[in-house]
C-alpha cells in the first residue's frame, strides 16, 4: 500500500528548540524535513532516512528522536 503524499517542511531552528506541538504536527504531516542547518530527511516506507546531515547534524538528531518514538 502506498503512503499518502506528504509535504516538505523547513525548520526555522533546531529540533530540540521547537515546541512539542509543532514537532508532533511535523511528524504527522511531513514527508520530507529540511533542517535549519542544511540537512534533509526523507520518509521512506514509513521510516525516516537522512539524505544530508547538515552543518550541525540536526537531521541525525531528528532521525534518532523519531526512531526512539516508534
Secondary structure, 3 states (H helix, E strand, C coil): CCCCCCEEEECCCCHHHCCHHHHHHHHHHEEEEECCCCCEEEEECCEEEEEECCCCCHHHHHHHHHHHHC
